[in-house]
Amino acid sequence: MTTQPPGWYPDPVNASRQRWWDGGAWSPHVASNGTSWVEPLPAASPTTERRSRRMPVWAWILIGAIALIPIILLSPFVAVLALIVLITGIVALAKGTRTWLRLNSRKAAIAVTAAAAAVLLVTGSVSAAVLPNTGRSGNVEAAHFAGAPSQSEARRSEESSKSRQTPTPTPTPVASTREEVVTEAIPFTETRVDDGALAAGQTQVSTPGQNGEKTLTYLVHLLDGQEVSRELISEAVTTEPVAQVIANGTYVAPPPPAPAPAQPAGNCDSNYADACVPISSDVDCAGGSGDGPAYFDGVARIVGRDVYRLDADGDGLACEPN
């Protein structure tokens, strides 16, 4: 491959795919059906190295020189065989395949092809010298064996040159990254407190809740402009949420006071009006420190004499609360 320019060629490991040749050595980049990946060449086994040392190029040349003897004796048959080997070698070089010759390297394919061309040239010359009177058809055949290509060979050569054109390399995916800033809402929480000023069983929002806000920064990974993954690189709260407070009413109204017992109309002292102050040996205000024996619960207006001394502050109202 040292004589080939950089480009994609059949993989020497697997001919069904292509491998990039950088002009001096095989690279680890492999492509097949529009997909490329990295696969280093396997290390050469000791057996292969030993075989390469056992069969160098000069050995093939020596074998070719020794083979000239039967070639000269059997030139017509050898010429046909050499032509077949030559065409096979050209196909092996063009497509990078081993063919039926089982050539393990490009160097061996070049050597075999060159040897086949030399044999074809020699046998053609020998055939022309041994058979000088074969007529026009014989001269044509000798010229053919001597190297003049036929139309079919010219067509094969043209097809081989087309196949050696450098294929368009598969584009390598382009990886890139970018930062993306996203804002998200922080939901507010809710708490409940008891409120003695609110009737039991009732609720009231004393503090409305408000959502907060946080800022997230992501590193987005792209392949040929398409997002394949993202990772969070920073997070900051820009606005704190406000918790919502709900008041639960706990106030229970006291029961209304029991109505004062009705006094008989004829048992009320006439010195007091607006309420019935009982007639007794002594009357004290209910809930006070007096010892009775009768008690007055309420407020009465003094219209006569305060016989029971129920108006302690002298404002004309009996048993008025302080």
DRENDREN-693382 format. One record per residue (C-alpha): residue number from 1; residue in one letter; chain; x negated, y, z. Coordinates in steps of 0.05 Angstrom, whole numbers, plus 5000, padded with zeros to 4 digits. Layout:
BEGIN
@palo:NUM, lumfi:a, marfi:A, xx:X, yy:Y, zz:Z
...
REM end
This chain:
BEGIN
@palo:1, lumfi:m, marfi:A, xx:5000, yy:5000, zz:5000
@palo:2, lumfi:t, marfi:A, xx:4940, yy:5047, zz:5003
@palo:3, lumfi:t, marfi:A, xx:4952, yy:5068, zz:4930
@palo:4, lumfi:q, marfi:A, xx:5026, yy:5086, zz:4943
@palo:5, lumfi:p, marfi:A, xx:5049, yy:5156, zz:4962
@palo:6, lumfi:p, marfi:A, xx:5089, yy:5166, zz:5026
@palo:7, lumfi:g, marfi:A, xx:5160, yy:5142, zz:5022
@palo:8, lumfi:w, marfi:A, xx:5210, yy:5087, zz:5039
@palo:9, lumfi:y, marfi:A, xx:5190, yy:5017, zz:5015
@palo:10, lumfi:p, marfi:A, xx:5214, yy:4945, zz:5029
@palo:11, lumfi:d, marfi:A, xx:5195, yy:4925, zz:5100
@palo:12, lumfi:p, marfi:A, xx:5138, yy:4874, zz:5098
@palo:13, lumfi:v, marfi:A, xx:5170, yy:4840, zz:5157
@palo:14, lumfi:n, marfi:A, xx:5241, yy:4838, zz:5130
@palo:15, lumfi:a, marfi:A, xx:5252, yy:4854, zz:5056
@palo:16, lumfi:s, marfi:A, xx:5327, yy:4866, zz:5066
@palo:17, lumfi:r, marfi:A, xx:5312, yy:4933, zz:5097
@palo:18, lumfi:q, marfi:A, xx:5263, yy:4992, zz:5086
@palo:19, lumfi:r, marfi:A, xx:5204, yy:5019, zz:5126
@palo:20, lumfi:w, marfi:A, xx:5170, yy:5087, zz:5120
@palo:21, lumfi:w, marfi:A, xx:5099, yy:5086, zz:5089
@palo:22, lumfi:d, marfi:A, xx:5061, yy:5150, zz:5109
@palo:23, lumfi:g, marfi:A, xx:5008, yy:5142, zz:5055
@palo:24, lumfi:g, marfi:A, xx:4958, yy:5104, zz:5098
@palo:25, lumfi:a, marfi:A, xx:4997, yy:5056, zz:5143
@palo:26, lumfi:w, marfi:A, xx:5066, yy:5030, zz:5159
@palo:27, lumfi:s, marfi:A, xx:5104, yy:5073, zz:5210
@palo:28, lumfi:p, marfi:A, xx:5153, yy:5046, zz:5262
@palo:29, lumfi:h, marfi:A, xx:5213, yy:5079, zz:5228
@palo:30, lumfi:v, marfi:A, xx:5261, yy:5029, zz:5195
@palo:31, lumfi:a, marfi:A, xx:5325, yy:5042, zz:5156
@palo:32, lumfi:s, marfi:A, xx:5382, yy:4998, zz:5130
@palo:33, lumfi:n, marfi:A, xx:5451, yy:5016, zz:5101
@palo:34, lumfi:g, marfi:A, xx:5443, yy:5089, zz:5119
@palo:35, lumfi:t, marfi:A, xx:5422, yy:5076, zz:5191
@palo:36, lumfi:s, marfi:A, xx:5351, yy:5089, zz:5216
@palo:37, lumfi:w, marfi:A, xx:5317, yy:5067, zz:5281
@palo:38, lumfi:v, marfi:A, xx:5247, yy:5055, zz:5309
@palo:39, lumfi:e, marfi:A, xx:5218, yy:4984, zz:5307
@palo:40, lumfi:p, marfi:A, xx:5142, yy:4976, zz:5311
@palo:41, lumfi:l, marfi:A, xx:5109, yy:4925, zz:5267
@palo:42, lumfi:p, marfi:A, xx:5097, yy:4859, zz:5304
@palo:43, lumfi:a, marfi:A, xx:5025, yy:4846, zz:5320
@palo:44, lumfi:a, marfi:A, xx:4990, yy:4799, zz:5271
@palo:45, lumfi:s, marfi:A, xx:4983, yy:4729, zz:5298
@palo:46, lumfi:p, marfi:A, xx:4914, yy:4697, zz:5304
@palo:47, lumfi:t, marfi:A, xx:4935, yy:4645, zz:5253
@palo:48, lumfi:t, marfi:A, xx:4949, yy:4699, zz:5201
@palo:49, lumfi:e, marfi:A, xx:4883, yy:4733, zz:5216
@palo:50, lumfi:r, marfi:A, xx:4846, yy:4667, zz:5209
@palo:51, lumfi:r, marfi:A, xx:4880, yy:4653, zz:5143
@palo:52, lumfi:s, marfi:A, xx:4862, yy:4723, zz:5118
@palo:53, lumfi:r, marfi:A, xx:4789, yy:4711, zz:5137
@palo:54, lumfi:r, marfi:A, xx:4790, yy:4643, zz:5103
@palo:55, lumfi:m, marfi:A, xx:4819, yy:4669, zz:5037
@palo:56, lumfi:p, marfi:A, xx:4787, yy:4736, zz:5021
@palo:57, lumfi:v, marfi:A, xx:4795, yy:4769, zz:4953
@palo:58, lumfi:w, marfi:A, xx:4728, yy:4746, zz:4926
@palo:59, lumfi:a, marfi:A, xx:4750, yy:4674, zz:4939
@palo:60, lumfi:w, marfi:A, xx:4809, yy:4684, zz:4894
@palo:61, lumfi:i, marfi:A, xx:4762, yy:4713, zz:4841
@palo:62, lumfi:l, marfi:A, xx:4716, yy:4653, zz:4847
@palo:63, lumfi:i, marfi:A, xx:4775, yy:4606, zz:4839
@palo:64, lumfi:g, marfi:A, xx:4797, yy:4644, zz:4778
@palo:65, lumfi:a, marfi:A, xx:4727, yy:4638, zz:4747
@palo:66, lumfi:i, marfi:A, xx:4726, yy:4563, zz:4758
@palo:67, lumfi:a, marfi:A, xx:4795, yy:4558, zz:4729
@palo:68, lumfi:l, marfi:A, xx:4770, yy:4587, zz:4663
@palo:69, lumfi:i, marfi:A, xx:4744, yy:4519, zz:4641
@palo:70, lumfi:p, marfi:A, xx:4813, yy:4485, zz:4636
@palo:71, lumfi:i, marfi:A, xx:4842, yy:4551, zz:4612
@palo:72, lumfi:i, marfi:A, xx:4796, yy:4549, zz:4551
@palo:73, lumfi:l, marfi:A, xx:4813, yy:4476, zz:4537
@palo:74, lumfi:l, marfi:A, xx:4888, yy:4485, zz:4547
@palo:75, lumfi:s, marfi:A, xx:4895, yy:4557, zz:4526
@palo:76, lumfi:p, marfi:A, xx:4966, yy:4554, zz:4494
@palo:77, lumfi:f, marfi:A, xx:4997, yy:4522, zz:4555
@palo:78, lumfi:v, marfi:A, xx:4957, yy:4563, zz:4605
@palo:79, lumfi:a, marfi:A, xx:4977, yy:4627, zz:4569
@palo:80, lumfi:v, marfi:A, xx:5050, yy:4612, zz:4580
@palo:81, lumfi:l, marfi:A, xx:5037, yy:4597, zz:4653
@palo:82, lumfi:a, marfi:A, xx:4995, yy:4660, zz:4662
@palo:83, lumfi:l, marfi:A, xx:5050, yy:4702, zz:4630
@palo:84, lumfi:i, marfi:A, xx:5101, yy:4674, zz:4680
@palo:85, lumfi:v, marfi:A, xx:5053, yy:4688, zz:4739
@palo:86, lumfi:l, marfi:A, xx:5040, yy:4758, zz:4712
@palo:87, lumfi:i, marfi:A, xx:5113, yy:4776, zz:4708
@palo:88, lumfi:t, marfi:A, xx:5126, yy:4747, zz:4777
@palo:89, lumfi:g, marfi:A, xx:5068, yy:4787, zz:4806
@palo:90, lumfi:i, marfi:A, xx:5095, yy:4851, zz:4775
@palo:91, lumfi:v, marfi:A, xx:5164, yy:4838, zz:4805
@palo:92, lumfi:a, marfi:A, xx:5132, yy:4823, zz:4873
@palo:93, lumfi:l, marfi:A, xx:5093, yy:4889, zz:4872
@palo:94, lumfi:a, marfi:A, xx:5154, yy:4929, zz:4850
@palo:95, lumfi:k, marfi:A, xx:5204, yy:4900, zz:4899
@palo:96, lumfi:g, marfi:A, xx:5156, yy:4882, zz:4956
@palo:97, lumfi:t, marfi:A, xx:5183, yy:4810, zz:4959
@palo:98, lumfi:r, marfi:A, xx:5144, yy:4746, zz:4966
@palo:99, lumfi:t, marfi:A, xx:5178, yy:4712, zz:4905
@palo:100, lumfi:w, marfi:A, xx:5165, yy:4639, zz:4892
@palo:101, lumfi:l, marfi:A, xx:5090, yy:4650, zz:4896
@palo:102, lumfi:r, marfi:A, xx:5096, yy:4662, zz:4972
@palo:103, lumfi:l, marfi:A, xx:5048, yy:4721, zz:4971
@palo:104, lumfi:n, marfi:A, xx:5040, yy:4744, zz:5043
@palo:105, lumfi:s, marfi:A, xx:5009, yy:4813, zz:5029
@palo:106, lumfi:r, marfi:A, xx:5008, yy:4866, zz:4975
@palo:107, lumfi:k, marfi:A, xx:4933, yy:4856, zz:4967
@palo:108, lumfi:a, marfi:A, xx:4944, yy:4783, zz:4950
@palo:109, lumfi:a, marfi:A, xx:4999, yy:4802, zz:4900
@palo:110, lumfi:i, marfi:A, xx:4952, yy:4851, zz:4866
@palo:111, lumfi:a, marfi:A, xx:4897, yy:4799, zz:4862
@palo:112, lumfi:v, marfi:A, xx:4943, yy:4745, zz:4833
@palo:113, lumfi:t, marfi:A, xx:4973, yy:4794, zz:4782
@palo:114, lumfi:a, marfi:A, xx:4904, yy:4817, zz:4759
@palo:115, lumfi:a, marfi:A, xx:4880, yy:4746, zz:4753
@palo:116, lumfi:a, marfi:A, xx:4942, yy:4726, zz:4713
@palo:117, lumfi:a, marfi:A, xx:4930, yy:4786, zz:4666
@palo:118, lumfi:a, marfi:A, xx:4857, yy:4766, zz:4657
@palo:119, lumfi:v, marfi:A, xx:4876, yy:4694, zz:4643
@palo:120, lumfi:l, marfi:A, xx:4929, yy:4716, zz:4593
@palo:121, lumfi:l, marfi:A, xx:4878, yy:4760, zz:4557
@palo:122, lumfi:v, marfi:A, xx:4826, yy:4705, zz:4554
@palo:123, lumfi:t, marfi:A, xx:4875, yy:4651, zz:4531
@palo:124, lumfi:g, marfi:A, xx:4902, yy:4697, zz:4478
@palo:125, lumfi:s, marfi:A, xx:4832, yy:4709, zz:4451
@palo:126, lumfi:v, marfi:A, xx:4816, yy:4635, zz:4454
@palo:127, lumfi:s, marfi:A, xx:4881, yy:4617, zz:4418
@palo:128, lumfi:a, marfi:A, xx:4865, yy:4667, zz:4362
@palo:129, lumfi:a, marfi:A, xx:4795, yy:4639, zz:4354
@palo:130, lumfi:v, marfi:A, xx:4816, yy:4565, zz:4355
@palo:131, lumfi:l, marfi:A, xx:4877, yy:4574, zz:4310
@palo:132, lumfi:p, marfi:A, xx:4854, yy:4625, zz:4256
@palo:133, lumfi:n, marfi:A, xx:4901, yy:4598, zz:4201
@palo:134, lumfi:t, marfi:A, xx:4967, yy:4594, zz:4237
@palo:135, lumfi:g, marfi:A, xx:4995, yy:4647, zz:4191
@palo:136, lumfi:r, marfi:A, xx:5031, yy:4711, zz:4206
@palo:137, lumfi:s, marfi:A, xx:5074, yy:4680, zz:4261
@palo:138, lumfi:g, marfi:A, xx:5012, yy:4653, zz:4294
@palo:139, lumfi:n, marfi:A, xx:4978, yy:4721, zz:4291
@palo:140, lumfi:v, marfi:A, xx:5039, yy:4753, zz:4322
@palo:141, lumfi:e, marfi:A, xx:5039, yy:4701, zz:4377
@palo:142, lumfi:a, marfi:A, xx:4965, yy:4711, zz:4389
@palo:143, lumfi:a, marfi:A, xx:4975, yy:4785, zz:4392
@palo:144, lumfi:h, marfi:A, xx:5031, yy:4774, zz:4441
@palo:145, lumfi:f, marfi:A, xx:4987, yy:4730, zz:4486
@palo:146, lumfi:a, marfi:A, xx:4930, yy:4780, zz:4479
@palo:147, lumfi:g, marfi:A, xx:4972, yy:4832, zz:4515
@palo:148, lumfi:a, marfi:A, xx:5020, yy:4864, zz:4464
@palo:149, lumfi:p, marfi:A, xx:5086, yy:4870, zz:4502
@palo:150, lumfi:s, marfi:A, xx:5151, yy:4845, zz:4472
@palo:151, lumfi:q, marfi:A, xx:5216, yy:4883, zz:4476
@palo:152, lumfi:s, marfi:A, xx:5239, yy:4843, zz:4536
@palo:153, lumfi:e, marfi:A, xx:5173, yy:4856, zz:4572
@palo:154, lumfi:a, marfi:A, xx:5179, yy:4930, zz:4556
@palo:155, lumfi:r, marfi:A, xx:5249, yy:4930, zz:4585
@palo:156, lumfi:r, marfi:A, xx:5225, yy:4894, zz:4647
@palo:157, lumfi:s, marfi:A, xx:5168, yy:4943, zz:4654
@palo:158, lumfi:e, marfi:A, xx:5217, yy:5002, zz:4649
@palo:159, lumfi:e, marfi:A, xx:5262, yy:4970, zz:4701
@palo:160, lumfi:s, marfi:A, xx:5201, yy:4959, zz:4747
@palo:161, lumfi:s, marfi:A, xx:5180, yy:5032, zz:4740
@palo:162, lumfi:k, marfi:A, xx:5251, yy:5054, zz:4758
@palo:163, lumfi:s, marfi:A, xx:5251, yy:5008, zz:4819
@palo:164, lumfi:r, marfi:A, xx:5185, yy:5039, zz:4841
@palo:165, lumfi:q, marfi:A, xx:5215, yy:5108, zz:4846
@palo:166, lumfi:t, marfi:A, xx:5214, yy:5135, zz:4916
@palo:167, lumfi:p, marfi:A, xx:5283, yy:5126, zz:4948
@palo:168, lumfi:t, marfi:A, xx:5316, yy:5184, zz:4982
@palo:169, lumfi:p, marfi:A, xx:5297, yy:5179, zz:5056
@palo:170, lumfi:t, marfi:A, xx:5354, yy:5170, zz:5104
@palo:171, lumfi:p, marfi:A, xx:5364, yy:5236, zz:5142
@palo:172, lumfi:t, marfi:A, xx:5342, yy:5233, zz:5214
@palo:173, lumfi:p, marfi:A, xx:5397, yy:5253, zz:5264
@palo:174, lumfi:v, marfi:A, xx:5383, yy:5321, zz:5295
@palo:175, lumfi:a, marfi:A, xx:5390, yy:5325, zz:5371
@palo:176, lumfi:s, marfi:A, xx:5401, yy:5391, zz:5406
@palo:177, lumfi:t, marfi:A, xx:5428, yy:5421, zz:5471
@palo:178, lumfi:r, marfi:A, xx:5468, yy:5482, zz:5492
@palo:179, lumfi:e, marfi:A, xx:5495, yy:5511, zz:5556
@palo:180, lumfi:e, marfi:A, xx:5570, yy:5520, zz:5567
@palo:181, lumfi:v, marfi:A, xx:5602, yy:5560, zz:5623
@palo:182, lumfi:v, marfi:A, xx:5672, yy:5539, zz:5646
@palo:183, lumfi:t, marfi:A, xx:5717, yy:5570, zz:5700
@palo:184, lumfi:e, marfi:A, xx:5764, yy:5527, zz:5741
@palo:185, lumfi:a, marfi:A, xx:5818, yy:5544, zz:5792
@palo:186, lumfi:i, marfi:A, xx:5810, yy:5524, zz:5865
@palo:187, lumfi:p, marfi:A, xx:5879, yy:5506, zz:5893
@palo:188, lumfi:f, marfi:A, xx:5897, yy:5541, zz:5959
@palo:189, lumfi:t, marfi:A, xx:5914, yy:5501, zz:6021
@palo:190, lumfi:e, marfi:A, xx:5976, yy:5508, zz:6065
@palo:191, lumfi:t, marfi:A, xx:5982, yy:5514, zz:6141
@palo:192, lumfi:r, marfi:A, xx:6042, yy:5519, zz:6188
@palo:193, lumfi:v, marfi:A, xx:6047, yy:5558, zz:6253
@palo:194, lumfi:d, marfi:A, xx:6102, yy:5565, zz:6305
@palo:195, lumfi:d, marfi:A, xx:6137, yy:5632, zz:6308
@palo:196, lumfi:g, marfi:A, xx:6179, yy:5647, zz:6370
@palo:197, lumfi:a, marfi:A, xx:6211, yy:5708, zz:6337
@palo:198, lumfi:l, marfi:A, xx:6242, yy:5664, zz:6283
@palo:199, lumfi:a, marfi:A, xx:6304, yy:5622, zz:6297
@palo:200, lumfi:a, marfi:A, xx:6291, yy:5548, zz:6305
@palo:201, lumfi:g, marfi:A, xx:6300, yy:5508, zz:6240
@palo:202, lumfi:q, marfi:A, xx:6281, yy:5567, zz:6196
@palo:203, lumfi:t, marfi:A, xx:6215, yy:5575, zz:6157
@palo:204, lumfi:q, marfi:A, xx:6184, yy:5636, zz:6127
@palo:205, lumfi:v, marfi:A, xx:6121, yy:5648, zz:6085
@palo:206, lumfi:s, marfi:A, xx:6081, yy:5697, zz:6128
@palo:207, lumfi:t, marfi:A, xx:6018, yy:5697, zz:6084
@palo:208, lumfi:p, marfi:A, xx:6025, yy:5679, zz:6009
@palo:209, lumfi:g, marfi:A, xx:5973, yy:5631, zz:5983
@palo:210, lumfi:q, marfi:A, xx:5926, yy:5649, zz:5925
@palo:211, lumfi:n, marfi:A, xx:5883, yy:5603, zz:5882
@palo:212, lumfi:g, marfi:A, xx:5808, yy:5614, zz:5882
@palo:213, lumfi:e, marfi:A, xx:5760, yy:5607, zz:5823
@palo:214, lumfi:k, marfi:A, xx:5694, yy:5572, zz:5812
@palo:215, lumfi:t, marfi:A, xx:5644, yy:5576, zz:5754
@palo:216, lumfi:l, marfi:A, xx:5614, yy:5512, zz:5726
@palo:217, lumfi:t, marfi:A, xx:5553, yy:5511, zz:5680
@palo:218, lumfi:y, marfi:A, xx:5543, yy:5449, zz:5637
@palo:219, lumfi:l, marfi:A, xx:5484, yy:5426, zz:5594
@palo:220, lumfi:v, marfi:A, xx:5517, yy:5397, zz:5531
@palo:221, lumfi:h, marfi:A, xx:5478, yy:5346, zz:5490
@palo:222, lumfi:l, marfi:A, xx:5493, yy:5347, zz:5415
@palo:223, lumfi:l, marfi:A, xx:5476, yy:5299, zz:5357
@palo:224, lumfi:d, marfi:A, xx:5483, yy:5331, zz:5289
@palo:225, lumfi:g, marfi:A, xx:5526, yy:5385, zz:5321
@palo:226, lumfi:q, marfi:A, xx:5574, yy:5335, zz:5354
@palo:227, lumfi:e, marfi:A, xx:5578, yy:5331, zz:5431
@palo:228, lumfi:v, marfi:A, xx:5556, yy:5263, zz:5458
@palo:229, lumfi:s, marfi:A, xx:5550, yy:5278, zz:5533
@palo:230, lumfi:r, marfi:A, xx:5546, yy:5335, zz:5583
@palo:231, lumfi:e, marfi:A, xx:5517, yy:5344, zz:5653
@palo:232, lumfi:l, marfi:A, xx:5534, yy:5394, zz:5708
@palo:233, lumfi:i, marfi:A, xx:5473, yy:5438, zz:5724
@palo:234, lumfi:s, marfi:A, xx:5504, yy:5491, zz:5770
@palo:235, lumfi:e, marfi:A, xx:5569, yy:5506, zz:5807
@palo:236, lumfi:a, marfi:A, xx:5587, yy:5571, zz:5843
@palo:237, lumfi:v, marfi:A, xx:5651, yy:5596, zz:5877
@palo:238, lumfi:t, marfi:A, xx:5667, yy:5665, zz:5849
@palo:239, lumfi:t, marfi:A, xx:5733, yy:5676, zz:5887
@palo:240, lumfi:e, marfi:A, xx:5751, yy:5642, zz:5952
@palo:241, lumfi:p, marfi:A, xx:5823, yy:5615, zz:5956
@palo:242, lumfi:v, marfi:A, xx:5872, yy:5645, zz:6007
@palo:243, lumfi:a, marfi:A, xx:5909, yy:5594, zz:6049
@palo:244, lumfi:q, marfi:A, xx:5985, yy:5600, zz:6051
@palo:245, lumfi:v, marfi:A, xx:6014, yy:5607, zz:6121
@palo:246, lumfi:i, marfi:A, xx:6085, yy:5584, zz:6135
@palo:247, lumfi:a, marfi:A, xx:6120, yy:5604, zz:6200
@palo:248, lumfi:n, marfi:A, xx:6164, yy:5552, zz:6234
@palo:249, lumfi:g, marfi:A, xx:6219, yy:5584, zz:6277
@palo:250, lumfi:t, marfi:A, xx:6221, yy:5561, zz:6350
@palo:251, lumfi:y, marfi:A, xx:6268, yy:5613, zz:6382
@palo:252, lumfi:v, marfi:A, xx:6329, yy:5584, zz:6416
@palo:253, lumfi:a, marfi:A, xx:6381, yy:5634, zz:6440
@palo:254, lumfi:p, marfi:A, xx:6402, yy:5626, zz:6514
@palo:255, lumfi:p, marfi:A, xx:6473, yy:5603, zz:6527
@palo:256, lumfi:p, marfi:A, xx:6524, yy:5659, zz:6540
@palo:257, lumfi:p, marfi:A, xx:6538, yy:5674, zz:6614
@palo:258, lumfi:a, marfi:A, xx:6597, yy:5639, zz:6645
@palo:259, lumfi:p, marfi:A, xx:6657, yy:5685, zz:6650
@palo:260, lumfi:a, marfi:A, xx:6671, yy:5713, zz:6720
@palo:261, lumfi:p, marfi:A, xx:6727, yy:5677, zz:6755
@palo:262, lumfi:a, marfi:A, xx:6791, yy:5714, zz:6747
@palo:263, lumfi:q, marfi:A, xx:6814, yy:5747, zz:6810
@palo:264, lumfi:p, marfi:A, xx:6887, yy:5750, zz:6828
@palo:265, lumfi:a, marfi:A, xx:6915, yy:5817, zz:6812
@palo:266, lumfi:g, marfi:A, xx:6940, yy:5828, zz:6882
@palo:267, lumfi:n, marfi:A, xx:6872, yy:5812, zz:6915
@palo:268, lumfi:c, marfi:A, xx:6831, yy:5869, zz:6884
@palo:269, lumfi:d, marfi:A, xx:6808, yy:5929, zz:6925
@palo:270, lumfi:s, marfi:A, xx:6839, yy:5993, zz:6898
@palo:271, lumfi:n, marfi:A, xx:6777, yy:6033, zz:6913
@palo:272, lumfi:y, marfi:A, xx:6744, yy:6002, zz:6852
@palo:273, lumfi:a, marfi:A, xx:6766, yy:6002, zz:6779
@palo:274, lumfi:d, marfi:A, xx:6746, yy:5969, zz:6713
@palo:275, lumfi:a, marfi:A, xx:6734, yy:5904, zz:6751
@palo:276, lumfi:c, marfi:A, xx:6765, yy:5865, zz:6808
@palo:277, lumfi:v, marfi:A, xx:6727, yy:5874, zz:6873
@palo:278, lumfi:p, marfi:A, xx:6758, yy:5824, zz:6922
@palo:279, lumfi:i, marfi:A, xx:6788, yy:5846, zz:6988
@palo:280, lumfi:s, marfi:A, xx:6749, yy:5815, zz:7044
@palo:281, lumfi:s, marfi:A, xx:6716, yy:5831, zz:7110
@palo:282, lumfi:d, marfi:A, xx:6651, yy:5844, zz:7071
@palo:283, lumfi:v, marfi:A, xx:6634, yy:5840, zz:6997
@palo:284, lumfi:d, marfi:A, xx:6562, yy:5837, zz:6969
@palo:285, lumfi:c, marfi:A, xx:6536, yy:5840, zz:6897
@palo:286, lumfi:a, marfi:A, xx:6526, yy:5771, zz:6867
@palo:287, lumfi:g, marfi:A, xx:6453, yy:5753, zz:6861
@palo:288, lumfi:g, marfi:A, xx:6433, yy:5803, zz:6914
@palo:289, lumfi:s, marfi:A, xx:6408, yy:5794, zz:6986
@palo:290, lumfi:g, marfi:A, xx:6476, yy:5803, zz:7020
@palo:291, lumfi:d, marfi:A, xx:6507, yy:5747, zz:7059
@palo:292, lumfi:g, marfi:A, xx:6580, yy:5755, zz:7039
@palo:293, lumfi:p, marfi:A, xx:6626, yy:5723, zz:7056
@palo:294, lumfi:a, marfi:A, xx:6653, yy:5750, zz:6989
@palo:295, lumfi:y, marfi:A, xx:6613, yy:5768, zz:6927
@palo:296, lumfi:f, marfi:A, xx:6627, yy:5812, zz:6867
@palo:297, lumfi:d, marfi:A, xx:6596, yy:5793, zz:6800
@palo:298, lumfi:g, marfi:A, xx:6599, yy:5850, zz:6750
@palo:299, lumfi:v, marfi:A, xx:6601, yy:5926, zz:6749
@palo:300, lumfi:a, marfi:A, xx:6658, yy:5967, zz:6777
@palo:301, lumfi:r, marfi:A, xx:6672, yy:6041, zz:6777
@palo:302, lumfi:i, marfi:A, xx:6684, yy:6072, zz:6846
@palo:303, lumfi:v, marfi:A, xx:6749, yy:6111, zz:6845
@palo:304, lumfi:g, marfi:A, xx:6759, yy:6116, zz:6921
@palo:305, lumfi:r, marfi:A, xx:6712, yy:6101, zz:6978
@palo:306, lumfi:d, marfi:A, xx:6654, yy:6052, zz:6971
@palo:307, lumfi:v, marfi:A, xx:6679, yy:6011, zz:7030
@palo:308, lumfi:y, marfi:A, xx:6630, yy:5953, zz:7016
@palo:309, lumfi:r, marfi:A, xx:6569, yy:5999, zz:7001
@palo:310, lumfi:l, marfi:A, xx:6561, yy:5967, zz:6932
@palo:311, lumfi:d, marfi:A, xx:6535, yy:6033, zz:6900
@palo:312, lumfi:a, marfi:A, xx:6464, yy:6033, zz:6925
@palo:313, lumfi:d, marfi:A, xx:6439, yy:6089, zz:6880
@palo:314, lumfi:g, marfi:A, xx:6501, yy:6133, zz:6887
@palo:315, lumfi:d, marfi:A, xx:6516, yy:6139, zz:6813
@palo:316, lumfi:g, marfi:A, xx:6589, yy:6118, zz:6822
@palo:317, lumfi:l, marfi:A, xx:6579, yy:6047, zz:6795
@palo:318, lumfi:a, marfi:A, xx:6583, yy:5987, zz:6840
@palo:319, lumfi:c, marfi:A, xx:6533, yy:5929, zz:6831
@palo:320, lumfi:e, marfi:A, xx:6500, yy:5963, zz:6773
@palo:321, lumfi:p, marfi:A, xx:6438, yy:5923, zz:6754
@palo:322, lumfi:n, marfi:A, xx:6372, yy:5958, zz:6765
REM end
